[in-house]
Amino acid sequence: MAPASPEQFKDAVRQAWDESASGWNHQTPAIHNWLAAPTAALLGAARIGLGMRVLDVAAGAGDQTLAIAHRVGEGGRVLATDISPAILQFASENAHEAGLAQVQTRVCDAEDLALDETGFDAAVCRLGLMLCPNPLGALRQMHRVLRPGGHAAVLVFSEPQRNPCLGILMTTACRHAGLGPRDPFTPGGLLSLGKPGLLEDYFQQAGFTGVATERIYAPFQLPSARDYLHFVRTSASPIVQILNHLNPQAREAAWEDMEEQLEVFQLPDGGWEGPNELLLVHGMQPVG
Ligand SMILES: C[S@@+](CC[C@H](N)C(=O)[O-])C[C@H]1O[C@@H](n2cnc3c(N)ncnc32)[C@H](O)[C@@H]1O
C-alpha cells in the first residue's frame, strides 16, 4: 500500500536506501562507467572549478562526490548530503580512502537542507531529485544556499518511452503483484521528472535564471540482462519494494519474466545494452 504522507514516503525511502546502501556501494564501478559522460556534463553545467565550495545533494555512496572533489582540488570543499545515513557513510569512507580531505558529509533531506551555511558556488544532484515527493521544494533549498551567480545542475531520467527497461520492470512487477498500472509521473517515482518541460518549469519557479535542458543518451552496457537485474535487485529500486510483498517463489517468477523481456536488448555480437536517456537541467542563482 502507498504510504499516506510525504513524511511516511521519505521514511520508507530512507529505510530502503539504508538497507541497500552496501549493494549500491558495491555497484559503484558499474555506476561509474554508466554515468561517466553524464557526470562530466553535470559538473561542467554547474561550472565547477578549482577552489570552489560545492553542495552535492542525494549523494549516495559518493561516486560523483569524488569527481567533484578532484575538480575543486585541495583548496575547495564538497559537502555531500543524503537522507540515508548508511549510504552517506560509504561516501565518507570512499572519500577518506581516496585521500580527499576536502569532502564532508551531512545527513539531511534535500527538501529541508538543515544547513546554516550558504554561499555555495555550485549545487548538483545526480539521479536523486526525482525521488523527492516535492522536487520544487528541494530546488528552492538549492537556490537558498547558493551564492548570487552560483549554478545548480541536476540529472534525472527522461520520459518513459526513452527508458524502456524501467517501463518493463515496473509493468511486470505491478502485474505479478496484482497491482494496476502506475502513472510514471507520480511524484517520487523514478520517471517522475521525465515529463518534457516539467523540471525546467520547477527551476524557474525556484528562482533560477538561464535555465536550460540537455538530453544525454546513457545506455546501460553490461554482459547480460541478468547483470542488469542484479544491479536493480541490489539497489533500493521501487521494483524491489513492490516484489517484496510476494512469496519467494512468486518473486522469482517475476524476475524471470523481466529477464526474458529484457533479453530483447541483447546485442548480436555479445553483451547487453539497455537504452536509457537522462535530462540535464541547469540554471543560475541571479546576480543582484
Ligand atoms: C539513485 S541514488 C543516487 C545516488 C548518487 N547521487 C549517485 O548518482 O550514485 C538516489 C539517492 O537519493 C537519496 N535520496 C532519496 N530521497 C532523498 C531526499 N528526500 N533527500 C536526500 N536524499 C534522498 C537516496 O538515499 C539515494 O542515496
The ligand as an SDF file (V2000), in Angstrom:
LIG
                    3D

 27 29  0  0  0  0  0  0  0  0999 V2000
   19.7640    6.5690   -7.2750 C   0  0  0  0  0  0  0  0  0  0  0  0
   20.6220    7.0410   -5.8150 S   0  0  0  0  0  0  0  0  0  0  0  0
   21.7860    8.1710   -6.4820 C   0  0  0  0  0  0  0  0  0  0  0  0
   22.9710    8.3770   -5.5860 C   0  0  0  0  0  0  0  0  0  0  0  0
   24.1290    9.1660   -6.2090 C   0  0  0  0  0  0  0  0  0  0  0  0
   23.7650   10.5470   -6.4450 N   0  0  0  0  0  0  0  0  0  0  0  0
   24.5820    8.5160   -7.4870 C   0  0  0  0  0  0  0  0  0  0  0  0
   24.2540    9.0310   -8.5690 O   0  0  0  0  0  0  0  0  0  0  0  0
   25.2660    7.4820   -7.4040 O   0  0  0  0  0  0  0  0  0  0  0  0
   19.4370    8.0890   -5.0550 C   0  0  0  0  0  0  0  0  0  0  0  0
   19.8770    8.7000   -3.7200 C   0  0  0  0  0  0  0  0  0  0  0  0
   18.9020    9.6770   -3.3440 O   0  0  0  0  0  0  0  0  0  0  0  0
   18.7790    9.6540   -1.9330 C   0  0  0  0  0  0  0  0  0  0  0  0
   17.5170   10.3240   -1.5810 N   0  0  0  0  0  0  0  0  0  0  0  0
   16.2650    9.9180   -1.8600 C   0  0  0  0  0  0  0  0  0  0  0  0
   15.3700   10.8020   -1.3770 N   0  0  0  0  0  0  0  0  0  0  0  0
   16.0780   11.8080   -0.7960 C   0  0  0  0  0  0  0  0  0  0  0  0
   15.7350   13.0140   -0.1250 C   0  0  0  0  0  0  0  0  0  0  0  0
   14.4520   13.3790    0.0500 N   0  0  0  0  0  0  0  0  0  0  0  0
   16.7170   13.7900    0.3470 N   0  0  0  0  0  0  0  0  0  0  0  0
   18.0210   13.4420    0.1880 C   0  0  0  0  0  0  0  0  0  0  0  0
   18.4190   12.2980   -0.4280 N   0  0  0  0  0  0  0  0  0  0  0  0
   17.4520   11.4970   -0.9280 C   0  0  0  0  0  0  0  0  0  0  0  0
   18.8480    8.1830   -1.5990 C   0  0  0  0  0  0  0  0  0  0  0  0
   19.1250    7.9460   -0.2390 O   0  0  0  0  0  0  0  0  0  0  0  0
   19.9550    7.7140   -2.5540 C   0  0  0  0  0  0  0  0  0  0  0  0
   21.2110    7.7790   -1.9410 O   0  0  0  0  0  0  0  0  0  0  0  0
  1  2  1  0
  2  3  1  0
  2 10  1  0
  3  4  1  0
  4  5  1  0
  5  6  1  0
  5  7  1  0
  7  8  2  0
  7  9  1  0
 10 11  1  0
 11 12  1  0
 11 26  1  0
 12 13  1  0
 13 14  1  0
 13 24  1  0
 14 15  1  0
 14 23  1  0
 15 16  2  0
 16 17  1  0
 17 18  1  0
 17 23  2  0
 18 19  1  0
 18 20  2  0
 20 21  1  0
 21 22  2  0
 22 23  1  0
 24 25  1  0
 24 26  1  0
 26 27  1  0
M  CHG  2   2   1   9  -1
M  END
$$$$
